[in-house]
Amino acid sequence: MKRKLTAGFGCAMGLVMLCGSLAACGPYGNYDYEAIDPGTLAAPSVEFKSAEEDPAQNAAYRAVYPTMKKYDQPVTITVGVIQYDLEADVKVGTTPYNQTFNKIAEDVLGIKLQYKTVAASTVYEQKLNLAIAANDMPDMFFTNSAEMFTTLRDSDMLADLTDAYYMLNDNLLVNYQEYMPELITACMKEGKLYALPQQTNKYTTAQRLYLRKDWLEIAGVEAPTTVEEMIAVGEAFLAHKNEIAAATGISANNVIPFSMHKDITYAGSYSAEGLFNAHGASLGSFFMGEDGQLYSSNTSPEAKAAVETMRTMYQKGVLDAEFTTNTAAQVQSFVSAGYVGMVFGEWWLPKDALGSAVSSSSVKGADWVWVDLPSYGGKESLPVVDAMLISGYNLVSSKCAHPEAAAKLINLFYDIYYNDSAEQLYGSGVLPSNGFYYQFVPVKIWDGMASAEEYKRVQSVFNRLYKDGQAGGLNDRETFKDGLYEVLTQAQIDSFTAQGEKIYKISAAEKGSFYCLKRSVLQTIYADEELTAAFDTLRNREKILHFADGYPYFVAYKRGISAKNMTADEKKGWGIYHEMIDENGSYAYVVDLAEGKKQAKYDEFYGTALSSMSDFGDYITTQTSTYFTKMITGKSALTEFTAFAEDYNRNGGETIVKQVNAWYTAMHAFD
């Protein structure tokens, strides 16, 4: 995930600085970068093969590297955790201290968890820093801070996790070894592994252009393929704002052709990132030049072209005139309210504000379509993603007597969260309604490829159900148009389950009852062998999260019914369908990028904040946003870009680029 060039953990907390990597804080530090040799990780004593690939070899491997072998005598592990707000389905009163994961870990693994550092996300890192400085670091904890990881690693405060790594379950090992091997290398030093990094598909940050489909139809224009066409679409929205208002029920004064938030240097949803990418730029990124050197995208001709485009859009009224005060949350609310015609964003937008607009009773006829980044200057535009993305680190203190316990806890979390048989294996304590809350699990690794597999699986199953269900009447729209929810009491659920029926709880309803998948639909499916085989390919959470909402929409969609003519229950599934099921939808884009069917452009700097960034980053980030905003709004001439570039380079930008290149050379010194 692209970052601003701001000061990092080391200077803020005054802890031991990185050995040879981060210079002392101050504007005149040493900005060289010493190469860190990752070395070669010691091979396991038995060759790893997954159970799917070679069951016999896997059994031999797991005899040496078991995933969840219980300790003969209980061990106590101190941990740190972020205290997030509870989600709606989690038992009221659940805390890190009383969550059911603690008892399951003790019963299954013989691990007693003792919570040492517990804090809200806004102060969690600070609390950790204070504990570390006081020589009271927890045995195990998770952090998003790359600076914290490298500081602790280079201060010899972290345990070698090589053996723990080999104890991870098959899926996590395969993900690391086949899809993300660079993550492990990035956490090594001289042949030892000092973190179990979070598995994240780096292509999930890629952006697309999302447009109101109904507005396109009203204005009589097509979805754009070029930046010039995008501006023309925005102008068409303005020219037809009265018709748009009449058709959708909003005020013509609220029609916003294109919106983004005020933070020009931020790369997330509803930002200017997609526009910069369309021009070949990305603020805060460093690209490889023809001379083999990395250069800052901030001062590039491509960034200037993007600013010029936004200036044109602002002058024409296409760009939201209030963008200079808009937060990301405000833009999101404008989209949900039906005011916005175009935004850039990542794959999750359909389930987010776009779906809210479609299903809203106060927004008439809303529908959306999406396109890859519009081209500029006759060149294909590519989304910008990190060359490598680590979104967090599971760390273990060098003083911990049982570092391998990290892998056992991670495997247990994985089994509870992803295994359909978790309740049968570990009891009802795995249910959020009984006190399991995934956010409170102190160390965990998400399945980095789960969403890609989920997309392929659910899309395939939906198509099979639709095809095979034609003869049995499963796909009669009357079956689904009023949704797939029904309320059952716990007594009814117990009775039906005792009779052999499968009941899938969706969420809690009134006290003592639950929203469940309609039994009549389930009975139709389970009466047919082929439908049963297809449906049971889905994981339980996919039956609940995807099928319950997504399939009614899918049936109506396959019948050629437009969103504006669907029932409220059908429209509920618009977001989940186009996000995670549609073969031309938003996660399909991520999969295409990951599999090389579509191309991306890579930010080549993926390290922790360098000392030059800590020294100069705040200033030049602020200057970038200030200069660009003034040029976009016409408060200064576009020719000011030259003054900006000179200011940027003179006040730290040139130093940062020099150190980034030193870092790049060092990172590849041992290739």
Phi, psi and omega in degrees: 000127184294141185240159167286158181271069185251168183297148187255185186300317188300310182292322185296323187259349177069026178275182180301130184278161181298133183287106178079357183251302179259127178282170176299150181296146181135158188282355184234045182282178175273116187256024171284174178220120182275132181296136175251118182280113178292333182072194180243127181292133178301132181289152176295154182290341175232133183298135179276130167225137180292158179299327179290324183280316184205090185304318182294315179294323178296321179297319179294320179295314184289342174293332179264324183237070181292151184277322185217047178289129182285139177293142179297320176240140182303141175241146179255129180239123175274141186221164171241152181204151176274133179268089177279159172296147180288143172278164191300328185271002181268139181307129178301136180094357179291133177229169174303327185285328184246005180300150185291340178302327182298314181291321179297318179298322179289318182290317187273322187249345186074027180250121174264119181270128178240118187273115184260316181240108180233124183201158174296157185301330183290338182234005184300311182298321179297317178297319177298315181302317180295320179295319180295315180297331180271011180060038182229041182290136176299158177298320184217145177192164178250141175218147173271352188274111175294327179297319178297315180301309184293324177299312181292320179299313186278357173256013178058036182255002182244148179279152172285122185253023182302310180295321178299321178302315182288347177271353178297155183293168187303315184298316181293319178296316179297319178300313179298312190283327184261325187251331187221050183296334181294337181294318180293315179302321182293342181255014182253159171208122177051044173085002180244148182257125187247007175200153168255099189285151176296139179270117181226130175286110187297339183282354178291346179273354181295140184253156175228170175260124179254134184227148174288112181296319181293328176292320177302317181293318180296319182279349178071035180233161179264160174299137187284151174244349178231163177298321179298318178293326178298316178297319179296322176298316178300320178294323179294322176300319179294317182295335182245026185296329179291319177293321178298316180298316182295323183282331188252347177087009177260169177284142177301330179291343181265001179288116180242107182302314180218137180229153173204167181265176191284339187277090186299331186271000182265145190250013185273200182299147176062025180256185177273001185305315181299322178293318176298316178301320181300333179263001179091017183239168174195114185295135182087358181260161180230121184249154179280128177270173180296338180274004179083006179256150175276143178228156180282131178289338184301322185256015186279159174302329180293320177295319178299319180296322178295318178298319179297319178298314180295326176297316178298315180297321179294316181296326181276354181083007180285316177281132179313120182296340182261015185297334183293345178243354182287133167270167177300321180296324179291318178299317178303317180292325177295320178296314180299325181281353177089018184271340193251139182262334182213138171213157170259146178183179184272188190293338187275359183299322180302321179281348183266235187294328181297313179295327177297320179294318182295317185273352182293136178284345182265355178245114184274130169073013183295136174207154184230156173222164183218152179222158172297166183306132179295143182286163179217135177063028179079006181248143176296136178264138182238141175292146180260128177228163177291142175299329174213140183229115171245118184264002178173166186225131168268118186244150179229132180295144176295344179273353182289129182285341184225069181299333179294342179299335178300315179295320180297316179294320178297316180296322179294314176303313181302316183293324179290318188281323188255344186270122179298337182264015185303319182294322178291326183282319190239358178093178186289353177294349178280352182274134176305324181295343178254003174116011173269126178227113186303329182294336183269355178291123192290323175230134181199158174228122175288148175290105187296338180252006184298318183294323178295316178293322179299314179302311182296318183293310185292319179299317179295316182294317179302316180294322179292317178298318182293317180291310184284342183271358182298314185292324184273004179077011180298328188259022170293125184303330180300334181291332191243343191297338177259019175088175184244018181261142166217152182264127177233142174283163178298325178296318177296317180300315180298320181293313181294321179295321179296333179273004176096003179282149173266126180242132180244110176286135177262308179197168179289143175249229175289166185307126178084005179223165186218148167284129182229161173298139182303126180296325182297321179289318178298322179295323176296317181294312186282356174274351183240126185298317182289322178295321179298315181299320180290310185298319183283358170290332179289144169289158181304317182294333177285327175295324182278311187278328186256307185295316186302318179263319189287326186289321175302318177295317182302315180297314179296319180297316179293334178280358178082018181272129181285158182303322183293341180257009179272162174286165179300322180291324177293318182293341177301331184271000182303311185295309183293326180293309185283344175277311194239357186236320182301126181293346174247016185274196191283321178284336174302326177296317178298315180296317179299321178292315182296328182266005176079009178285335172234159185251153176232167174249142191247131168283116188279349177263118181228018182275183173287165180302124179283164183299325178294325178292320178296323183283321189243350190299316181302315183295309186286334174295314178298317180296320178301310180297319182294309180301312185294318180298318179296319180291322180295318183274358178084007178285343171219157183287156178298335179295346177293348179300325178296316179295321177300311182299321179293316178297316180301309183291320183292327186256032172126337183299317180295321178295319179298314180299320179297316181288326176300319178292323175296320176299314183299316179298317180295319182296332182257008182294336185247017178296000000 
